[in-house]
Structure formats: structure tokens, C-alpha cells
Amino acid sequence: MAAVTRRETRRIRLLVADVDGTLVNSRHEVSDATCRAIARLRAAGVDVMLATGRRYRDTLPVHERLGIGAAPLVTASGALVKRPTDHATVWLAAFGPGVLEGVLGRIVAAGHEPVVYTDSFAAGHDFHCRSLAAATPGGRGLADYLDRNRHLGRVLPDLHVAPPEGVFAGFAMGSRDAMLALEADLAAAFPGCLSTHVIKSPRYREWLCEIAPAGVTKWSGVLAVAERMGIAAAEICAVGDDVNDLPMIRAAALGVAMGNATDEVKDAAAVVVGTHDDTGIADVADLILAGLAQPAPLGGRGPSAG
């Protein structure tokens, strides 16, 4: 395990962990070794919080498997924060007036199908779409998503004209090039109004262009919870593997990249640990428990561990 040589910081009190590619391995499982590593941290008094791009409903099984208590879950890449003990909403993002309608119209005009999320866990559904039979041009990614989750969707054929109340985020799906082009188009059409990123779906065959209101990231969701817990940014370690983890990896006292992370995430992190199929989370636990959590040096990739 490599030491992290940086200026002194407070003791880490909170580990914020991504789910897919971090806590969950390539077989979509949370391993016994990962559960043991998390248990070691909690036994030492370190709180653990999940920050994921997943829907809230899909995050609950991971939370239960890890046994991490009542800490709110930061879901939809920071756009929805809910308390797992009673499913109460702690924080919910909101688009500015007219922004969502404009965004959905441009997605449809570009030949893609939008899917939008609402805070409707208690009502038994999670998202709205124009059709449950939709597919992405040239691929089956969206069709597969809708097939698997059709019991959680509600159809609104005029979604792009009259979206439902309370939409906090959404996405389109397609090839990487198509989603990057869509992201660039939306950024140009709605400057300063959106938070977007293009990411490979961990379960489906295509890429997602995920869309949320401006300023919404996993880190913004984490801070909304940490402040209520009396925990400062200088007391947080964040670990992840993909581009939606970058804000929290860059801003936390200790930003950690999994060994399977993208190069961009590894370059932003202070330290790189083992992969999600190997010792990654155990390495993170060792770093924190050994008192090696220090703020990231300026520039470049941190030392590798594991």
C-alpha cells in the first residue's frame, strides 16, 4: 500500500462510494470482501454513504447488503437524495422554467427518445417515457432498458411537449458519438442551465447522455447530506470509477480511483487502488484506517495502491 504524501488534513469521518464499478463488481454483485471492508470502517467510526447514478429503487439492495445504517442515499448522480429508513426525500433537483421542455424537444428532434425521472417511489414507478417499445437508432440499448424496467415506467406520448411535474433528471441513450453530439448540442442551446455527462451504461449495450439541472453532481448531493451530519469536505474520502464521480473525487479531502476507472478519473484522483473485482474497497479501507487520508496534490496522477 503506497502512502499519500500531502498536507495534513482532518481525520476522515465519511467514505462516499460510487456503486457500479466500485462497490459492485463486474458480475453485478457486492462481494463478501467488500462487505467486510465496509464493516471495518464502520466499526472504527467512519460513516459510509452511497453516491450513484442509479435510481433510488435500484440502490436500496446495495445499501441493505452493506448494512450501512440510516445515511441518506445520493442517487441519480446527485439529483435525488432520499432517506432509506422511511423513503423520505431529503433533497430534489429542479429545472429552471421552460428548460426541461426545451431539452426534451431537442432530444426528440435529434432522433432520440427521452426518459425522465420523477420522485415517485411511493407510487410504484420511477420514470416516464413516450413509449415502452422505444429503441435507440442502430441499437437495442433503450429497448433493453424499457423491457427490463417496464413495470417502473409510465407512458406519456406527449412527454416532450408536456412533461410531468417534479422531473429532476433524465437521459437519452445511443452510441458514444451520438451522445457526445447530443451533449454538445444541449450545452450550446441551454448555456449554464444543465449538468450533463456521457457515460457507458454498466448494464446495457449503449451510452447514456445523463441530464440534470445546472450545478447538480454527486458532490452537491453529498454536501447536502454531510452538512446535516456536521461533516466537512476536509473529512470526506470519495471513491469511484467514471466521469460522474469526478466532481466528488476532485473536491473530497481524499479522492480515490478504482483500478478499473477511466484514465480521466485516475488522473484526477490522489491515489489509485485495486479493481472492483479485486482489492479495491479493501485498499480504500486500509488507506483510511492507516491514517493516510490526505488532500490531493496539485496536478497529475497520485500514487498507485493495490
Order of alpha helices (4+ residues) and beta strands (2+ residues): beta-alpha-beta-alpha-beta-beta-beta-alpha-beta-beta-alpha-beta-beta-alpha-beta-beta-alpha-beta-alpha-beta-alpha-beta-alpha
